[in-house]
Amino acid sequence: MRHRGSGFPWPAAFLASVFLFFVSADGQAEDAAAFFKQNCAGCHTIGGGRRVGPDLKNVTRRQPDRKWLVDFIRDPDKKLNGGDPYAAKLLNEARGIRMPEIPGIDTALAGRLLAFIEGESGSPDPGAKGEQVSDKPFTAQDIALGRAIFVGKTRLANGGPHCISCHSIVGVEGLGGGRLAPDLTKVFERLGGRKGLGPWLEAPPTATMSPAFKKFPLKRDEEILPLLAFFEHAARQGGVADTSTSTFNFLLIGLGGAVVLLILFDLLWLKRFRAVRKPMILGLDARGEK
């Protein structure tokens, strides 16, 4: 049956559909690449070697069960807590560091991530192999700058929050740091030295830090390297931060501040009451009423 005179350009519509299909595919690939860079590259490379987590090159060959990979990407704890042997093997190789659950990831995005990893795995020069952190020896100046960045004496170039807001670390006097997040005294060792910790600081994958530093990333040479120097120095000192001392200091400062405020209020109100009572007494004396 022919549709003469309909005037609808069927060849043009077909070409437009094909064009939109490829544009959509390219957009999805870019979406997966951007997501990997922001949420996965802190712990993984594709062809660049192990970081905190494994190198993901050819991961779909090492674990051919695609559904298993999608489920693990979406909810790692479910596999780990369920006693899955392959998940337990990955956890052991990562020195007990669990892959965090990534907010906003669904089955479709997990599938696109696997497709992106497969594409990068077949590339002779994958873009996601990651840049290497400088291996230059740390100096005393690097350690001092890293400490200043940690405690907030040196402002971050992009305006991000300072480490001491949420973390503690050995050797920091005064209030000692926050307790919202873990103590960082051993973080240099825990995340595999500068090779693992450096990329992690560039794109922190945790639910707390990712939103904070997505818009305010740390600068590699000016901020990350000094922080690495300070973390390495803290790890060599050993021990953990003494939070009991910082808690006592906090209570002492709070109590002292309260006492000072009470004294100030007392002085202000004392003068005010004198100003009210004295004229009343003088007025009564003038009328002879005693």
C-alpha distance (Angstrom), angle and dihedral (degrees) to the residues before:
residue distance angle dihedral
M1 . . .
R2 3.76 . .
H3 3.77 126.4 .
R4 3.75 100.8 -148.2
G5 3.70 119.0 179.7
S6 3.80 94.6 15.4
G7 3.77 89.8 121.7
F8 3.83 92.7 -149.5
P9 3.83 111.9 139.2
W10 3.83 99.2 -133.6
P11 3.85 95.9 176.4
A12 3.79 90.8 51.9
A13 3.82 91.2 48.3
F14 3.81 90.7 50.6
L15 3.81 92.2 50.5
A16 3.81 90.7 47.2
S17 3.82 90.4 52.3
V18 3.79 91.4 50.9
F19 3.80 90.7 48.1
L20 3.81 92.6 50.0
F21 3.80 90.6 48.8
F22 3.78 92.7 56.2
V23 3.81 92.7 42.1
S24 3.80 88.9 52.7
A25 3.82 91.6 48.4
D26 3.80 91.2 50.3
G27 3.80 90.4 48.8
Q28 3.78 91.7 51.6
A29 3.81 91.0 49.3
E30 3.80 90.9 51.0
D31 3.80 89.2 47.3
A32 3.81 91.2 54.0
A33 3.81 92.3 45.4
A34 3.81 92.5 50.9
F35 3.80 91.5 46.1
F36 3.80 91.4 50.2
K37 3.80 92.1 50.0
Q38 3.81 93.3 50.1
N39 3.80 101.1 38.4
C40 3.81 109.5 20.0
A41 3.81 108.6 29.2
G42 3.80 92.0 74.5
C43 3.81 89.4 71.3
H44 3.81 105.9 16.6
T45 3.79 141.5 49.0
I46 3.79 130.7 -169.6
G47 3.78 103.6 -132.4
G48 3.81 96.9 -15.1
G49 3.80 99.6 96.4
R50 3.79 134.3 -105.5
R51 3.78 122.4 -37.8
V52 3.78 121.0 165.9
G53 3.80 87.5 -40.0
P54 3.80 130.1 30.7
D55 3.78 127.6 -73.4
L56 3.82 103.4 -96.4
K57 3.80 97.0 -149.9
N58 3.82 108.2 131.6
V59 3.82 91.3 -3.2
T60 3.82 89.8 149.2
R61 3.80 88.5 60.0
R62 3.81 93.9 48.7
Q63 3.82 89.4 48.8
P64 3.81 107.1 24.0
D65 3.83 93.3 178.9
R66 3.79 98.5 100.2
K67 3.79 94.1 -173.2
W68 3.82 89.7 55.1
L69 3.81 90.0 53.9
V70 3.81 93.0 47.7
D71 3.81 91.2 48.9
F72 3.81 91.7 47.8
I73 3.80 93.0 49.1
R74 3.81 90.8 50.8
D75 3.83 98.0 43.9
P76 3.82 115.7 7.5
D77 3.82 93.8 171.6
K78 3.79 92.0 60.0
K79 3.80 90.9 59.7
L80 3.80 94.0 40.5
N81 3.79 95.3 47.3
G82 3.79 91.7 43.6
G83 3.79 93.0 64.5
D84 3.81 96.0 -112.7
P85 3.84 106.7 173.3
Y86 3.81 96.2 -144.0
A87 3.81 91.4 48.8
A88 3.81 89.5 49.1
K89 3.82 89.3 52.1
L90 3.82 90.8 52.9
L91 3.81 91.0 48.5
N92 3.79 91.6 51.5
E93 3.81 92.1 49.8
A94 3.82 89.1 50.3
R95 3.84 90.9 55.9
G96 3.80 91.9 -111.8
I97 3.81 95.9 -53.9
R98 3.79 109.7 138.6
M99 3.76 123.3 -141.4
P100 3.83 106.8 -114.6
E101 3.77 121.5 -123.9
I102 3.79 106.9 -103.2
P103 3.82 114.2 -133.0
G104 3.80 116.3 -125.5
I105 3.79 98.8 17.7
D106 3.81 117.7 133.7
T107 3.80 135.6 175.5
A108 3.80 93.8 -86.8
L109 3.80 94.3 50.6
A110 3.81 91.5 45.4
G111 3.81 88.3 53.9
R112 3.81 91.4 50.2
L113 3.81 89.8 49.8
L114 3.80 90.5 54.4
A115 3.81 90.0 49.0
F116 3.81 89.5 50.4
I117 3.82 91.2 49.7
E118 3.81 90.8 49.6
G119 3.78 90.9 50.7
E120 3.81 92.6 48.8
S121 3.81 91.0 45.6
G122 3.79 90.5 59.6
S123 3.80 93.8 48.4
P124 3.83 118.9 100.6
D125 3.81 89.0 -141.3
P126 3.82 109.2 25.2
G127 3.79 115.2 -160.5
A128 3.80 91.2 -144.4
K129 3.79 95.9 60.0
G130 3.80 86.1 100.9
E131 3.77 134.4 -131.2
Q132 3.77 118.3 -84.3
V133 3.79 120.3 -116.3
S134 3.80 114.7 -118.9
D135 3.80 112.9 -91.5
K136 3.81 95.5 -156.3
P137 3.83 113.2 134.9
F138 3.78 114.8 -96.8
T139 3.79 118.2 -115.5
A140 3.80 133.2 -151.7
Q141 3.81 87.5 -104.7
D142 3.83 90.2 55.6
I143 3.81 90.6 52.1
A144 3.82 92.5 48.3
L145 3.82 92.1 48.8
G146 3.80 91.3 47.3
R147 3.79 90.4 52.1
A148 3.82 91.1 49.1
I149 3.82 89.7 51.4
F150 3.81 91.6 47.6
V151 3.81 95.7 52.1
G152 3.81 94.7 39.3
K153 3.80 100.6 -110.0
T154 3.81 88.6 121.0
R155 3.81 114.2 49.2
L156 3.79 119.5 -130.6
A157 3.80 112.5 -110.5
N158 3.82 94.6 -128.0
G159 3.80 94.8 40.0
G160 3.80 100.5 -109.1
P161 3.82 123.5 155.4
H162 3.79 119.4 -84.9
C163 3.80 121.8 -112.5
I164 3.81 94.5 -118.2
S165 3.81 90.2 64.6
C166 3.82 89.8 74.8
H167 3.83 107.7 6.8
S168 3.78 139.1 62.0
I169 3.80 127.8 -153.0
V170 3.79 136.3 -178.2
G171 3.79 116.6 -88.1
V172 3.80 99.0 27.4
E173 3.78 109.1 125.3
G174 3.79 129.0 -158.7
L175 3.80 115.1 39.0
G176 3.82 90.6 -5.8
G177 3.79 100.5 -137.3
G178 3.79 139.4 -76.6
R179 3.78 130.0 -47.8
L180 3.79 100.3 -151.0
A181 3.82 90.9 96.1
P182 3.84 135.9 28.2
D183 3.79 126.8 -70.2
L184 3.81 108.8 -94.7
T185 3.80 100.3 -153.6
K186 3.82 92.1 108.8
V187 3.81 99.0 28.6
F188 3.82 92.5 108.2
E189 3.80 90.4 60.3
R190 3.80 95.6 35.3
L191 3.80 94.9 57.0
G192 3.79 97.4 40.7
G193 3.80 105.4 -94.9
R194 3.75 125.4 -83.1
K195 3.83 92.9 -30.9
G196 3.80 92.0 60.9
L197 3.80 103.3 26.2
G198 3.83 96.6 44.9
P199 3.84 96.1 61.4
W200 3.80 89.3 39.2
L201 3.81 89.9 59.5
E202 3.81 90.4 48.5
A203 3.81 91.7 58.0
P204 3.83 111.4 11.4
P205 3.82 107.8 -159.9
T206 3.81 99.9 -161.3
A207 3.80 120.8 112.6
T208 3.82 91.1 -118.4
M209 3.79 101.2 44.3
S210 3.81 101.2 35.3
P211 3.84 95.9 69.7
A212 3.81 91.2 42.7
F213 3.80 96.3 52.8
K214 3.80 100.9 30.5
K215 3.80 89.5 84.1
F216 3.81 96.0 28.6
P217 3.83 107.0 41.0
L218 3.79 122.0 -176.5
K219 3.80 118.4 -111.0
R220 3.80 112.0 -113.8
D221 3.80 102.9 -138.0
E222 3.79 100.8 25.3
E223 3.83 99.4 43.5
I224 3.81 114.4 7.0
L225 3.82 96.3 51.6
P226 3.84 93.9 50.1
L227 3.80 89.8 47.1
L228 3.82 89.6 51.4
A229 3.80 89.1 51.6
F230 3.80 91.2 51.0
F231 3.82 93.0 46.3
E232 3.81 91.4 49.3
H233 3.82 89.6 50.1
A234 3.83 91.3 49.6
A235 3.81 91.6 49.1
R236 3.80 90.7 53.0
Q237 3.80 90.5 52.4
G238 3.79 90.0 56.9
G239 3.77 129.8 -160.8
V240 3.79 125.0 76.4
A241 3.78 133.7 -86.8
D242 3.82 114.1 -76.9
T243 3.79 99.7 -123.3
S244 3.82 93.2 173.4
T245 3.81 90.6 68.3
S246 3.80 92.3 47.8
T247 3.82 90.3 49.5
F248 3.82 91.1 51.7
N249 3.82 90.3 48.0
F250 3.79 90.3 50.3
L251 3.81 92.5 51.0
L252 3.80 91.5 44.8
I253 3.80 93.0 50.8
G254 3.80 90.9 45.5
L255 3.81 92.2 50.3
G256 3.79 92.2 46.5
G257 3.78 91.6 49.7
A258 3.80 91.7 50.0
V259 3.82 91.6 51.4
V260 3.82 91.7 49.9
L261 3.82 91.4 50.1
L262 3.80 92.1 49.3
I263 3.81 91.1 51.5
L264 3.82 91.3 49.4
F265 3.81 92.3 49.0
D266 3.79 90.5 47.7
L267 3.81 92.0 53.3
L268 3.79 92.8 47.9
W269 3.80 95.3 48.2
L270 3.79 92.9 42.0
K271 3.78 90.8 61.3
R272 3.77 91.3 46.3
F273 3.81 95.0 52.9
R274 3.80 91.7 48.5
A275 3.78 89.2 53.8
V276 3.83 90.3 56.0
R277 3.81 101.9 41.1
K278 3.81 99.8 44.5
P279 3.86 97.7 60.2
M280 3.81 90.2 47.2
I281 3.80 92.8 53.7
L282 3.82 92.4 45.4
G283 3.80 90.3 50.3
L284 3.77 92.4 53.3
D285 3.82 92.2 48.4
A286 3.82 91.3 51.2
R287 3.84 90.6 56.7
G288 3.78 91.9 47.2
E289 3.76 92.6 -115.0
K290 3.78 108.6 139.3
